[in-house]
Amino acid sequence: MLNSDSRLDVMHRLGRAMADPTRSKLLLTLLQGPAYPAELARDLGLTRPNVSNHLACLRDCGIAVAVPEGRQSRYEIADAHLARALTVLVETTLAADENAPCVDPACSVPGCCGTGLGA
């Protein structure tokens, strides 16, 4: 069981990781699947050193891991549960914006998408 100091540390790590726009772009890209730093740099229009620095931060925060593949490393979200939680966080935040369409076609949240009690 996590104590309150441990929970606070986790919140700080998550906040630090998501506070930077470049790290957020990297996270959103990694949520789509594993990628190599060179691909990330090319696809996001960033320099490789910049991507490497941000990936190091995501690694240090425990959000991403580097998987060695020969002379390269592939980056991915550290855990499938974490990937799902981050996806749900983004989807829930979008759903909370009354002007944003719900992204879940199977949504059963009351009041969302014209379904449930609040509709």
PDB file as gemmi writes it, atoms N, CA and C in Angstrom:
CRYST1    1.000    1.000    1.000  90.00  90.00  90.00 P 1                      
ATOM      1  N   MET A   1       0.843  -1.185   0.000  1.00  0.00           N  
ATOM      2  CA  MET A   1       0.000   0.000   0.000  1.00  0.00           C  
ATOM      3  C   MET A   1       0.886   1.245   0.000  1.00  0.00           C  
ATOM      4  N   LEU A   2       0.576   2.176  -0.875  1.00  0.00           N  
ATOM      5  CA  LEU A   2       1.343   3.415  -0.944  1.00  0.00           C  
ATOM      6  C   LEU A   2       0.918   4.349   0.186  1.00  0.00           C  
ATOM      7  N   ASN A   3       1.922   4.919   0.871  1.00  0.00           N  
ATOM      8  CA  ASN A   3       1.576   5.927   1.880  1.00  0.00           C  
ATOM      9  C   ASN A   3       1.418   7.275   1.186  1.00  0.00           C  
ATOM     10  N   SER A   4       1.026   8.284   1.932  1.00  0.00           N  
ATOM     11  CA  SER A   4       0.748   9.581   1.314  1.00  0.00           C  
ATOM     12  C   SER A   4       1.997  10.204   0.694  1.00  0.00           C  
ATOM     13  N   ASP A   5       3.185   9.982   1.295  1.00  0.00           N  
ATOM     14  CA  ASP A   5       4.418  10.506   0.695  1.00  0.00           C  
ATOM     15  C   ASP A   5       4.704   9.827  -0.634  1.00  0.00           C  
ATOM     16  N   SER A   6       4.471   8.524  -0.713  1.00  0.00           N  
ATOM     17  CA  SER A   6       4.680   7.792  -1.965  1.00  0.00           C  
ATOM     18  C   SER A   6       3.712   8.271  -3.040  1.00  0.00           C  
ATOM     19  N   ARG A   7       2.463   8.471  -2.651  1.00  0.00           N  
ATOM     20  CA  ARG A   7       1.460   8.959  -3.599  1.00  0.00           C  
ATOM     21  C   ARG A   7       1.819  10.363  -4.093  1.00  0.00           C  
ATOM     22  N   LEU A   8       2.293  11.203  -3.200  1.00  0.00           N  
ATOM     23  CA  LEU A   8       2.701  12.549  -3.575  1.00  0.00           C  
ATOM     24  C   LEU A   8       3.866  12.502  -4.555  1.00  0.00           C  
ATOM     25  N   ASP A   9       4.825  11.620  -4.311  1.00  0.00           N  
ATOM     26  CA  ASP A   9       5.963  11.455  -5.208  1.00  0.00           C  
ATOM     27  C   ASP A   9       5.494  11.027  -6.599  1.00  0.00           C  
ATOM     28  N   VAL A  10       4.557  10.102  -6.648  1.00  0.00           N  
ATOM     29  CA  VAL A  10       4.027   9.645  -7.937  1.00  0.00           C  
ATOM     30  C   VAL A  10       3.353  10.800  -8.666  1.00  0.00           C  
ATOM     31  N   MET A  11       2.562  11.570  -7.953  1.00  0.00           N  
ATOM     32  CA  MET A  11       1.889  12.713  -8.579  1.00  0.00           C  
ATOM     33  C   MET A  11       2.898  13.727  -9.114  1.00  0.00           C  
ATOM     34  N   HIS A  12       3.966  13.962  -8.376  1.00  0.00           N  
ATOM     35  CA  HIS A  12       5.000  14.905  -8.826  1.00  0.00           C  
ATOM     36  C   HIS A  12       5.679  14.385 -10.083  1.00  0.00           C  
ATOM     37  N   ARG A  13       5.979  13.086 -10.114  1.00  0.00           N  
ATOM     38  CA  ARG A  13       6.624  12.508 -11.297  1.00  0.00           C  
ATOM     39  C   ARG A  13       5.714  12.605 -12.517  1.00  0.00           C  
ATOM     40  N   LEU A  14       4.452  12.287 -12.340  1.00  0.00           N  
ATOM     41  CA  LEU A  14       3.510  12.389 -13.459  1.00  0.00           C  
ATOM     42  C   LEU A  14       3.367  13.832 -13.927  1.00  0.00           C  
ATOM     43  N   GLY A  15       3.241  14.737 -12.968  1.00  0.00           N  
ATOM     44  CA  GLY A  15       3.115  16.152 -13.315  1.00  0.00           C  
ATOM     45  C   GLY A  15       4.329  16.665 -14.054  1.00  0.00           C  
ATOM     46  N   ARG A  16       5.498  16.283 -13.577  1.00  0.00           N  
ATOM     47  CA  ARG A  16       6.746  16.708 -14.234  1.00  0.00           C  
ATOM     48  C   ARG A  16       6.807  16.178 -15.654  1.00  0.00           C  
ATOM     49  N   ALA A  17       6.416  14.941 -15.835  1.00  0.00           N  
ATOM     50  CA  ALA A  17       6.474  14.326 -17.161  1.00  0.00           C  
ATOM     51  C   ALA A  17       5.517  15.001 -18.134  1.00  0.00           C  
ATOM     52  N   MET A  18       4.334  15.342 -17.663  1.00  0.00           N  
ATOM     53  CA  MET A  18       3.311  15.882 -18.565  1.00  0.00           C  
ATOM     54  C   MET A  18       3.333  17.405 -18.659  1.00  0.00           C  
ATOM     55  N   ALA A  19       4.112  18.068 -17.820  1.00  0.00           N  
ATOM     56  CA  ALA A  19       4.119  19.533 -17.800  1.00  0.00           C  
ATOM     57  C   ALA A  19       4.770  20.145 -19.031  1.00  0.00           C  
ATOM     58  N   ASP A  20       5.654  19.427 -19.661  1.00  0.00           N  
ATOM     59  CA  ASP A  20       6.372  19.961 -20.813  1.00  0.00           C  
ATOM     60  C   ASP A  20       5.669  19.541 -22.106  1.00  0.00           C  
ATOM     61  N   PRO A  21       5.413  20.473 -23.023  1.00  0.00           N  
ATOM     62  CA  PRO A  21       4.722  20.134 -24.271  1.00  0.00           C  
ATOM     63  C   PRO A  21       5.441  19.069 -25.108  1.00  0.00           C  
ATOM     64  N   THR A  22       6.772  19.118 -25.127  1.00  0.00           N  
ATOM     65  CA  THR A  22       7.505  18.121 -25.902  1.00  0.00           C  
ATOM     66  C   THR A  22       7.347  16.738 -25.285  1.00  0.00           C  
ATOM     67  N   ARG A  23       7.437  16.652 -23.961  1.00  0.00           N  
ATOM     68  CA  ARG A  23       7.245  15.348 -23.311  1.00  0.00           C  
ATOM     69  C   ARG A  23       5.816  14.852 -23.513  1.00  0.00           C  
ATOM     70  N   SER A  24       4.863  15.756 -23.494  1.00  0.00           N  
ATOM     71  CA  SER A  24       3.479  15.358 -23.739  1.00  0.00           C  
ATOM     72  C   SER A  24       3.322  14.801 -25.149  1.00  0.00           C  
ATOM     73  N   LYS A  25       3.953  15.436 -26.126  1.00  0.00           N  
ATOM     74  CA  LYS A  25       3.909  14.918 -27.507  1.00  0.00           C  
ATOM     75  C   LYS A  25       4.543  13.531 -27.576  1.00  0.00           C  
ATOM     76  N   LEU A  26       5.676  13.369 -26.899  1.00  0.00           N  
ATOM     77  CA  LEU A  26       6.335  12.069 -26.884  1.00  0.00           C  
ATOM     78  C   LEU A  26       5.437  11.018 -26.239  1.00  0.00           C  
ATOM     79  N   LEU A  27       4.816  11.372 -25.117  1.00  0.00           N  
ATOM     80  CA  LEU A  27       3.915  10.435 -24.439  1.00  0.00           C  
ATOM     81  C   LEU A  27       2.754  10.038 -25.336  1.00  0.00           C  
ATOM     82  N   LEU A  28       2.125  11.008 -25.981  1.00  0.00           N  
ATOM     83  CA  LEU A  28       1.005  10.695 -26.868  1.00  0.00           C  
ATOM     84  C   LEU A  28       1.449   9.794 -28.013  1.00  0.00           C  
ATOM     85  N   THR A  29       2.646  10.025 -28.525  1.00  0.00           N  
ATOM     86  CA  THR A  29       3.166   9.184 -29.597  1.00  0.00           C  
ATOM     87  C   THR A  29       3.447   7.772 -29.084  1.00  0.00           C  
ATOM     88  N   LEU A  30       4.065   7.672 -27.908  1.00  0.00           N  
ATOM     89  CA  LEU A  30       4.364   6.350 -27.349  1.00  0.00           C  
ATOM     90  C   LEU A  30       3.095   5.598 -26.962  1.00  0.00           C  
ATOM     91  N   LEU A  31       2.024   6.302 -26.664  1.00  0.00           N  
ATOM     92  CA  LEU A  31       0.752   5.629 -26.383  1.00  0.00           C  
ATOM     93  C   LEU A  31       0.220   4.915 -27.625  1.00  0.00           C  
ATOM     94  N   GLN A  32       0.660   5.354 -28.803  1.00  0.00           N  
ATOM     95  CA  GLN A  32       0.258   4.708 -30.049  1.00  0.00           C  
ATOM     96  C   GLN A  32       1.086   3.454 -30.315  1.00  0.00           C  
ATOM     97  N   GLY A  33       2.254   3.364 -29.662  1.00  0.00           N  
ATOM     98  CA  GLY A  33       3.109   2.195 -29.825  1.00  0.00           C  
ATOM     99  C   GLY A  33       4.564   2.559 -29.627  1.00  0.00           C  
ATOM    100  N   PRO A  34       5.412   1.531 -29.463  1.00  0.00           N  
ATOM    101  CA  PRO A  34       6.844   1.759 -29.257  1.00  0.00           C  
ATOM    102  C   PRO A  34       7.470   2.507 -30.437  1.00  0.00           C  
ATOM    103  N   ALA A  35       8.554   3.215 -30.159  1.00  0.00           N  
ATOM    104  CA  ALA A  35       9.234   3.969 -31.215  1.00  0.00           C  
ATOM    105  C   ALA A  35      10.710   4.144 -30.863  1.00  0.00           C  
ATOM    106  N   TYR A  36      11.492   4.398 -31.888  1.00  0.00           N  
ATOM    107  CA  TYR A  36      12.917   4.671 -31.726  1.00  0.00           C  
ATOM    108  C   TYR A  36      13.128   6.184 -31.665  1.00  0.00           C  
ATOM    109  N   PRO A  37      14.157   6.637 -30.940  1.00  0.00           N  
ATOM    110  CA  PRO A  37      14.410   8.077 -30.834  1.00  0.00           C  
ATOM    111  C   PRO A  37      14.519   8.792 -32.182  1.00  0.00           C  
ATOM    112  N   ALA A  38      15.185   8.166 -33.139  1.00  0.00           N  
ATOM    113  CA  ALA A  38      15.330   8.804 -34.448  1.00  0.00           C  
ATOM    114  C   ALA A  38      13.971   8.995 -35.120  1.00  0.00           C  
ATOM    115  N   GLU A  39      13.082   8.013 -34.989  1.00  0.00           N  
ATOM    116  CA  GLU A  39      11.732   8.128 -35.547  1.00  0.00           C  
ATOM    117  C   GLU A  39      10.952   9.237 -34.853  1.00  0.00           C  
ATOM    118  N   LEU A  40      11.061   9.268 -33.531  1.00  0.00           N  
ATOM    119  CA  LEU A  40      10.360  10.294 -32.763  1.00  0.00           C  
ATOM    120  C   LEU A  40      10.835  11.685 -33.172  1.00  0.00           C  
ATOM    121  N   ALA A  41      12.141  11.852 -33.301  1.00  0.00           N  
ATOM    122  CA  ALA A  41      12.695  13.150 -33.696  1.00  0.00           C  
ATOM    123  C   ALA A  41      12.176  13.551 -35.074  1.00  0.00           C  
ATOM    124  N   ARG A  42      12.222  12.622 -36.008  1.00  0.00           N  
ATOM    125  CA  ARG A  42      11.756  12.909 -37.373  1.00  0.00           C  
ATOM    126  C   ARG A  42      10.260  13.225 -37.391  1.00  0.00           C  
ATOM    127  N   ASP A  43       9.462  12.368 -36.768  1.00  0.00           N  
ATOM    128  CA  ASP A  43       8.007  12.522 -36.823  1.00  0.00           C  
ATOM    129  C   ASP A  43       7.510  13.765 -36.090  1.00  0.00           C  
ATOM    130  N   LEU A  44       8.211  14.179 -35.035  1.00  0.00           N  
ATOM    131  CA  LEU A  44       7.785  15.335 -34.253  1.00  0.00           C  
ATOM    132  C   LEU A  44       8.531  16.613 -34.631  1.00  0.00           C  
ATOM    133  N   GLY A  45       9.467  16.503 -35.576  1.00  0.00           N  
ATOM    134  CA  GLY A  45      10.214  17.682 -36.017  1.00  0.00           C  
ATOM    135  C   GLY A  45      11.146  18.226 -34.952  1.00  0.00           C  
ATOM    136  N   LEU A  46      11.763  17.322 -34.194  1.00  0.00           N  
ATOM    137  CA  LEU A  46      12.663  17.710 -33.106  1.00  0.00           C  
ATOM    138  C   LEU A  46      14.072  17.211 -33.398  1.00  0.00           C  
ATOM    139  N   THR A  47      15.036  17.746 -32.669  1.00  0.00           N  
ATOM    140  CA  THR A  47      16.396  17.239 -32.817  1.00  0.00           C  
ATOM    141  C   THR A  47      16.539  15.956 -31.991  1.00  0.00           C  
ATOM    142  N   ARG A  48      17.469  15.112 -32.401  1.00  0.00           N  
ATOM    143  CA  ARG A  48      17.676  13.870 -31.653  1.00  0.00           C  
ATOM    144  C   ARG A  48      18.162  14.129 -30.234  1.00  0.00           C  
ATOM    145  N   PRO A  49      19.084  15.099 -30.023  1.00  0.00           N  
ATOM    146  CA  PRO A  49      19.483  15.366 -28.633  1.00  0.00           C  
ATOM    147  C   PRO A  49      18.304  15.839 -27.764  1.00  0.00           C  
ATOM    148  N   ASN A  50      17.426  16.649 -28.343  1.00  0.00           N  
ATOM    149  CA  ASN A  50      16.258  17.125 -27.604  1.00  0.00           C  
ATOM    150  C   ASN A  50      15.361  15.947 -27.220  1.00  0.00           C  
ATOM    151  N   VAL A  51      15.101  15.061 -28.163  1.00  0.00           N  
ATOM    152  CA  VAL A  51      14.281  13.880 -27.896  1.00  0.00           C  
ATOM    153  C   VAL A  51      14.944  13.007 -26.840  1.00  0.00           C  
ATOM    154  N   SER A  52      16.243  12.807 -26.958  1.00  0.00           N  
ATOM    155  CA  SER A  52      16.962  11.976 -25.988  1.00  0.00           C  
ATOM    156  C   SER A  52      16.860  12.539 -24.573  1.00  0.00           C  
ATOM    157  N   ASN A  53      16.983  13.858 -24.445  1.00  0.00           N  
ATOM    158  CA  ASN A  53      16.864  14.490 -23.124  1.00  0.00           C  
ATOM    159  C   ASN A  53      15.475  14.289 -22.536  1.00  0.00           C  
ATOM    160  N   HIS A  54      14.453  14.465 -23.347  1.00  0.00           N  
ATOM    161  CA  HIS A  54      13.089  14.302 -22.856  1.00  0.00           C  
ATOM    162  C   HIS A  54      12.768  12.835 -22.557  1.00  0.00           C  
ATOM    163  N   LEU A  55      13.290  11.929 -23.371  1.00  0.00           N  
ATOM    164  CA  LEU A  55      13.081  10.502 -23.095  1.00  0.00           C  
ATOM    165  C   LEU A  55      13.769  10.107 -21.792  1.00  0.00           C  
ATOM    166  N   ALA A  56      14.925  10.702 -21.512  1.00  0.00           N  
ATOM    167  CA  ALA A  56      15.617  10.430 -20.244  1.00  0.00           C  
ATOM    168  C   ALA A  56      14.752  10.875 -19.072  1.00  0.00           C  
ATOM    169  N   CYS A  57      14.104  12.006 -19.203  1.00  0.00           N  
ATOM    170  CA  CYS A  57      13.200  12.483 -18.149  1.00  0.00           C  
ATOM    171  C   CYS A  57      12.046  11.501 -17.966  1.00  0.00           C  
ATOM    172  N   LEU A  58      11.445  11.054 -19.064  1.00  0.00           N  
ATOM    173  CA  LEU A  58      10.334  10.104 -18.973  1.00  0.00           C  
ATOM    174  C   LEU A  58      10.782   8.782 -18.352  1.00  0.00           C  
ATOM    175  N   ARG A  59      12.005   8.380 -18.659  1.00  0.00           N  
ATOM    176  CA  ARG A  59      12.584   7.173 -18.028  1.00  0.00           C  
ATOM    177  C   ARG A  59      12.771   7.400 -16.543  1.00  0.00           C  
ATOM    178  N   ASP A  60      13.364   8.538 -16.186  1.00  0.00           N  
ATOM    179  CA  ASP A  60      13.623   8.846 -14.779  1.00  0.00           C  
ATOM    180  C   ASP A  60      12.331   8.961 -13.978  1.00  0.00           C  
ATOM    181  N   CYS A  61      11.266   9.391 -14.634  1.00  0.00           N  
ATOM    182  CA  CYS A  61       9.969   9.506 -13.971  1.00  0.00           C  
ATOM    183  C   CYS A  61       9.264   8.155 -13.865  1.00  0.00           C  
ATOM    184  N   GLY A  62       9.819   7.135 -14.508  1.00  0.00           N  
ATOM    185  CA  GLY A  62       9.227   5.805 -14.455  1.00  0.00           C  
ATOM    186  C   GLY A  62       8.073   5.607 -15.415  1.00  0.00           C  
ATOM    187  N   ILE A  63       7.953   6.477 -16.398  1.00  0.00           N  
ATOM    188  CA  ILE A  63       6.826   6.401 -17.322  1.00  0.00           C  
ATOM    189  C   ILE A  63       7.191   5.670 -18.612  1.00  0.00           C  
ATOM    190  N   ALA A  64       8.426   5.828 -19.056  1.00  0.00           N  
ATOM    191  CA  ALA A  64       8.882   5.156 -20.270  1.00  0.00           C  
ATOM    192  C   ALA A  64      10.076   4.276 -19.944  1.00  0.00           C  
ATOM    193  N   VAL A  65      10.271   3.267 -20.773  1.00  0.00           N  
ATOM    194  CA  VAL A  65      11.440   2.397 -20.639  1.00  0.00           C  
ATOM    195  C   VAL A  65      12.117   2.286 -21.987  1.00  0.00           C  
ATOM    196  N   ALA A  66      13.428   2.072 -21.932  1.00  0.00           N  
ATOM    197  CA  ALA A  66      14.210   1.821 -23.136  1.00  0.00           C  
ATOM    198  C   ALA A  66      14.434   0.318 -23.231  1.00  0.00           C  
ATOM    199  N   VAL A  67      14.061  -0.255 -24.354  1.00  0.00           N  
ATOM    200  CA  VAL A  67      14.246  -1.685 -24.584  1.00  0.00           C  
ATOM    201  C   VAL A  67      15.378  -1.842 -25.586  1.00  0.00           C  
ATOM    202  N   PRO A  68      16.539  -2.363 -25.135  1.00  0.00           N  
ATOM    203  CA  PRO A  68      17.676  -2.514 -26.042  1.00  0.00           C  
ATOM    204  C   PRO A  68      17.360  -3.486 -27.180  1.00  0.00           C  
ATOM    205  N   GLU A  69      17.730  -3.074 -28.382  1.00  0.00           N  
ATOM    206  CA  GLU A  69      17.599  -3.921 -29.570  1.00  0.00           C  
ATOM    207  C   GLU A  69      18.875  -3.761 -30.380  1.00  0.00           C  
ATOM    208  N   GLY A  70      19.830  -4.623 -30.110  1.00  0.00           N  
ATOM    209  CA  GLY A  70      21.117  -4.499 -30.778  1.00  0.00           C  
ATOM    210  C   GLY A  70      21.795  -3.210 -30.357  1.00  0.00           C  
ATOM    211  N   ARG A  71      22.121  -2.371 -31.334  1.00  0.00           N  
ATOM    212  CA  ARG A  71      22.786  -1.101 -31.038  1.00  0.00           C  
ATOM    213  C   ARG A  71      21.798   0.037 -30.802  1.00  0.00           C  
ATOM    214  N   GLN A  72      20.510  -0.244 -30.906  1.00  0.00           N  
ATOM    215  CA  GLN A  72      19.482   0.775 -30.726  1.00  0.00           C  
ATOM    216  C   GLN A  72      18.658   0.478 -29.479  1.00  0.00           C  
ATOM    217  N   SER A  73      17.894   1.443 -29.083  1.00  0.00           N  
ATOM    218  CA  SER A  73      16.917   1.252 -28.007  1.00  0.00           C  
ATOM    219  C   SER A  73      15.561   1.712 -28.505  1.00  0.00           C  
ATOM    220  N   ARG A  74      14.577   0.899 -28.239  1.00  0.00           N  
ATOM    221  CA  ARG A  74      13.191   1.220 -28.570  1.00  0.00           C  
ATOM    222  C   ARG A  74      12.533   1.717 -27.285  1.00  0.00           C  
ATOM    223  N   TYR A  75      11.764   2.782 -27.376  1.00  0.00           N  
ATOM    224  CA  TYR A  75      11.097   3.329 -26.200  1.00  0.00           C  
ATOM    225  C   TYR A  75       9.619   2.961 -26.227  1.00  0.00           C  
ATOM    226  N   GLU A  76       9.115   2.706 -25.020  1.00  0.00           N  
ATOM    227  CA  GLU A  76       7.701   2.398 -24.877  1.00  0.00           C  
ATOM    228  C   GLU A  76       7.242   2.820 -23.490  1.00  0.00           C  
ATOM    229  N   ILE A  77       5.942   2.896 -23.310  1.00  0.00           N  
ATOM    230  CA  ILE A  77       5.378   3.191 -21.995  1.00  0.00           C  
ATOM    231  C   ILE A  77       5.770   2.028 -21.082  1.00  0.00           C  
ATOM    232  N   ALA A  78       6.142   2.342 -19.853  1.00  0.00           N  
ATOM    233  CA  ALA A  78       6.748   1.362 -18.942  1.00  0.00           C  
ATOM    234  C   ALA A  78       5.866   0.159 -18.644  1.00  0.00           C  
ATOM    235  N   ASP A  79       4.556   0.326 -18.669  1.00  0.00           N  
ATOM    236  CA  ASP A  79       3.672  -0.757 -18.274  1.00  0.00           C  
ATOM    237  C   ASP A  79       2.340  -0.600 -18.994  1.00  0.00           C  
ATOM    238  N   ALA A  80       1.732  -1.705 -19.378  1.00  0.00           N  
ATOM    239  CA  ALA A  80       0.450  -1.657 -20.086  1.00  0.00           C  
ATOM    240  C   ALA A  80      -0.640  -0.998 -19.236  1.00  0.00           C  
ATOM    241  N   HIS A  81      -0.599  -1.200 -17.914  1.00  0.00           N  
ATOM    242  CA  HIS A  81      -1.582  -0.563 -17.038  1.00  0.00           C  
ATOM    243  C   HIS A  81      -1.411   0.955 -17.050  1.00  0.00           C  
ATOM    244  N   LEU A  82      -0.157   1.394 -17.056  1.00  0.00           N  
ATOM    245  CA  LEU A  82       0.128   2.825 -17.103  1.00  0.00           C  
ATOM    246  C   LEU A  82      -0.329   3.414 -18.437  1.00  0.00           C  
ATOM    247  N   ALA A  83      -0.076   2.698 -19.523  1.00  0.00           N  
ATOM    248  CA  ALA A  83      -0.513   3.164 -20.840  1.00  0.00           C  
ATOM    249  C   ALA A  83      -2.030   3.329 -20.864  1.00  0.00           C  
ATOM    250  N   ARG A  84      -2.738   2.372 -20.330  1.00  0.00           N  
ATOM    251  CA  ARG A  84      -4.202   2.446 -20.301  1.00  0.00           C  
ATOM    252  C   ARG A  84      -4.661   3.611 -19.421  1.00  0.00           C  
ATOM    253  N   ALA A  85      -4.011   3.779 -18.262  1.00  0.00           N  
ATOM    254  CA  ALA A  85      -4.381   4.864 -17.356  1.00  0.00           C  
ATOM    255  C   ALA A  85      -4.153   6.227 -18.012  1.00  0.00           C  
ATOM    256  N   LEU A  86      -3.044   6.393 -18.711  1.00  0.00           N  
ATOM    257  CA  LEU A  86      -2.770   7.662 -19.389  1.00  0.00           C  
ATOM    258  C   LEU A  86      -3.789   7.913 -20.501  1.00  0.00           C  
ATOM    259  N   THR A  87      -4.140   6.864 -21.218  1.00  0.00           N  
ATOM    260  CA  THR A  87      -5.146   6.982 -22.277  1.00  0.00           C  
ATOM    261  C   THR A  87      -6.491   7.395 -21.691  1.00  0.00           C  
ATOM    262  N   VAL A  88      -6.877   6.749 -20.597  1.00  0.00           N  
ATOM    263  CA  VAL A  88      -8.144   7.087 -19.941  1.00  0.00           C  
ATOM    264  C   VAL A  88      -8.103   8.514 -19.409  1.00  0.00           C  
ATOM    265  N   LEU A  89      -6.963   8.934 -18.871  1.00  0.00           N  
ATOM    266  CA  LEU A  89      -6.837  10.300 -18.368  1.00  0.00           C  
ATOM    267  C   LEU A  89      -7.081  11.309 -19.497  1.00  0.00           C  
ATOM    268  N   VAL A  90      -6.469  11.079 -20.644  1.00  0.00           N  
ATOM    269  CA  VAL A  90      -6.658  11.979 -21.785  1.00  0.00           C  
ATOM    270  C   VAL A  90      -8.113  11.949 -22.239  1.00  0.00           C  
ATOM    271  N   GLU A  91      -8.682  10.756 -22.376  1.00  0.00           N  
ATOM    272  CA  GLU A  91     -10.067  10.629 -22.830  1.00  0.00           C  
ATOM    273  C   GLU A  91     -11.039  11.281 -21.849  1.00  0.00           C  
ATOM    274  N   THR A  92     -10.811  11.087 -20.569  1.00  0.00           N  
ATOM    275  CA  THR A  92     -11.690  11.658 -19.550  1.00  0.00           C  
ATOM    276  C   THR A  92     -11.601  13.177 -19.545  1.00  0.00           C  
ATOM    277  N   THR A  93     -10.396  13.692 -19.701  1.00  0.00           N  
ATOM    278  CA  THR A  93     -10.215  15.141 -19.745  1.00  0.00           C  
ATOM    279  C   THR A  93     -10.913  15.724 -20.966  1.00  0.00           C  
ATOM    280  N   LEU A  94     -10.826  15.042 -22.096  1.00  0.00           N  
ATOM    281  CA  LEU A  94     -11.532  15.497 -23.295  1.00  0.00           C  
ATOM    282  C   LEU A  94     -13.046  15.443 -23.080  1.00  0.00           C  
ATOM    283  N   ALA A  95     -13.518  14.383 -22.441  1.00  0.00           N  
ATOM    284  CA  ALA A  95     -14.955  14.231 -22.200  1.00  0.00           C  
ATOM    285  C   ALA A  95     -15.467  15.297 -21.236  1.00  0.00           C  
ATOM    286  N   ALA A  96     -14.611  15.755 -20.330  1.00  0.00           N  
ATOM    287  CA  ALA A  96     -15.020  16.773 -19.367  1.00  0.00           C  
ATOM    288  C   ALA A  96     -15.194  18.142 -20.025  1.00  0.00           C  
ATOM    289  N   ASP A  97     -14.615  18.313 -21.211  1.00  0.00           N  
ATOM    290  CA  ASP A  97     -14.784  19.549 -21.975  1.00  0.00           C  
ATOM    291  C   ASP A  97     -16.112  19.445 -22.706  1.00  0.00           C  
ATOM    292  N   GLU A  98     -17.075  20.241 -22.317  1.00  0.00           N  
ATOM    293  CA  GLU A  98     -18.415  20.119 -22.883  1.00  0.00           C  
ATOM    294  C   GLU A  98     -18.457  20.353 -24.385  1.00  0.00           C  
ATOM    295  N   ASN A  99     -17.424  20.995 -24.949  1.00  0.00           N  
ATOM    296  CA  ASN A  99     -17.390  21.245 -26.379  1.00  0.00           C  
ATOM    297  C   ASN A  99     -16.655  20.166 -27.153  1.00  0.00           C  
ATOM    298  N   ALA A 100     -15.994  19.243 -26.443  1.00  0.00           N  
ATOM    299  CA  ALA A 100     -15.254  18.178 -27.108  1.00  0.00           C  
ATOM    300  C   ALA A 100     -16.141  16.938 -27.208  1.00  0.00           C  
ATOM    301  N   PRO A 101     -16.136  16.282 -28.362  1.00  0.00           N  
ATOM    302  CA  PRO A 101     -16.942  15.069 -28.487  1.00  0.00           C  
ATOM    303  C   PRO A 101     -16.340  13.934 -27.664  1.00  0.00           C  
ATOM    304  N   CYS A 102     -17.178  13.059 -27.156  1.00  0.00           N  
ATOM    305  CA  CYS A 102     -16.721  11.901 -26.403  1.00  0.00           C  
ATOM    306  C   CYS A 102     -15.953  10.989 -27.357  1.00  0.00           C  
ATOM    307  N   VAL A 103     -14.853  10.439 -26.899  1.00  0.00           N  
ATOM    308  CA  VAL A 103     -14.024   9.590 -27.739  1.00  0.00           C  
ATOM    309  C   VAL A 103     -14.293   8.107 -27.528  1.00  0.00           C  
ATOM    310  N   ASP A 104     -15.229   7.772 -26.657  1.00  0.00           N  
ATOM    311  CA  ASP A 104     -15.527   6.376 -26.355  1.00  0.00           C  
ATOM    312  C   ASP A 104     -16.885   6.000 -26.936  1.00  0.00           C  
ATOM    313  N   PRO A 105     -16.906   5.201 -28.011  1.00  0.00           N  
ATOM    314  CA  PRO A 105     -18.179   4.842 -28.621  1.00  0.00           C  
ATOM    315  C   PRO A 105     -19.064   3.979 -27.709  1.00  0.00           C  
ATOM    316  N   ALA A 106     -18.469   3.351 -26.709  1.00  0.00           N  
ATOM    317  CA  ALA A 106     -19.227   2.509 -25.778  1.00  0.00           C  
ATOM    318  C   ALA A 106     -19.475   3.228 -24.455  1.00  0.00           C  
ATOM    319  N   CYS A 107     -19.406   4.542 -24.453  1.00  0.00           N  
ATOM    320  CA  CYS A 107     -19.530   5.323 -23.232  1.00  0.00           C  
ATOM    321  C   CYS A 107     -20.859   5.070 -22.534  1.00  0.00           C  
ATOM    322  N   SER A 108     -20.783   4.825 -21.230  1.00  0.00           N  
ATOM    323  CA  SER A 108     -22.003   4.627 -20.442  1.00  0.00           C  
ATOM    324  C   SER A 108     -22.036   5.568 -19.242  1.00  0.00           C  
ATOM    325  N   VAL A 109     -21.227   6.616 -19.288  1.00  0.00           N  
ATOM    326  CA  VAL A 109     -21.181   7.578 -18.188  1.00  0.00           C  
ATOM    327  C   VAL A 109     -22.448   8.411 -18.200  1.00  0.00           C  
ATOM    328  N   PRO A 110     -23.175   8.443 -17.085  1.00  0.00           N  
ATOM    329  CA  PRO A 110     -24.407   9.242 -17.037  1.00  0.00           C  
ATOM    330  C   PRO A 110     -24.155  10.695 -17.418  1.00  0.00           C  
ATOM    331  N   GLY A 111     -24.973  11.197 -18.340  1.00  0.00           N  
ATOM    332  CA  GLY A 111     -24.870  12.592 -18.743  1.00  0.00           C  
ATOM    333  C   GLY A 111     -23.939  12.825 -19.909  1.00  0.00           C  
ATOM    334  N   CYS A 112     -23.163  11.848 -20.291  1.00  0.00           N  
ATOM    335  CA  CYS A 112     -22.237  11.997 -21.422  1.00  0.00           C  
ATOM    336  C   CYS A 112     -22.868  11.394 -22.678  1.00  0.00           C  
ATOM    337  N   CYS A 113     -22.627  11.980 -23.774  1.00  0.00           N  
ATOM    338  CA  CYS A 113     -23.033  11.443 -25.084  1.00  0.00           C  
ATOM    339  C   CYS A 113     -24.535  11.272 -25.212  1.00  0.00           C  
ATOM    340  N   GLY A 114     -25.298  11.986 -24.429  1.00  0.00           N  
ATOM    341  CA  GLY A 114     -26.750  11.866 -24.523  1.00  0.00           C  
ATOM    342  C   GLY A 114     -27.287  10.579 -23.899  1.00  0.00           C  
ATOM    343  N   THR A 115     -26.475   9.926 -23.058  1.00  0.00           N  
ATOM    344  CA  THR A 115     -26.922   8.681 -22.432  1.00  0.00           C  
ATOM    345  C   THR A 115     -27.040   8.864 -20.935  1.00  0.00           C  
ATOM    346  N   GLY A 116     -27.596   7.939 -20.302  1.00  0.00           N  
ATOM    347  CA  GLY A 116     -27.593   7.902 -18.832  1.00  0.00           C  
ATOM    348  C   GLY A 116     -28.555   8.882 -18.203  1.00  0.00           C  
ATOM    349  N   LEU A 117     -28.340   9.109 -16.936  1.00  0.00           N  
ATOM    350  CA  LEU A 117     -29.268   9.887 -16.118  1.00  0.00           C  
ATOM    351  C   LEU A 117     -29.273  11.372 -16.439  1.00  0.00           C  
ATOM    352  N   GLY A 118     -28.099  11.921 -16.830  1.00  0.00           N  
ATOM    353  CA  GLY A 118     -28.025  13.360 -17.006  1.00  0.00           C  
ATOM    354  C   GLY A 118     -28.484  13.846 -18.364  1.00  0.00           C  
ATOM    355  N   ALA A 119     -28.870  12.946 -19.254  1.00  0.00           N  
ATOM    356  CA  ALA A 119     -29.238  13.351 -20.610  1.00  0.00           C  
ATOM    357  C   ALA A 119     -30.659  13.856 -20.688  1.00  0.00           C  
TER     358      ALA A 119                                                      
END                                                                             
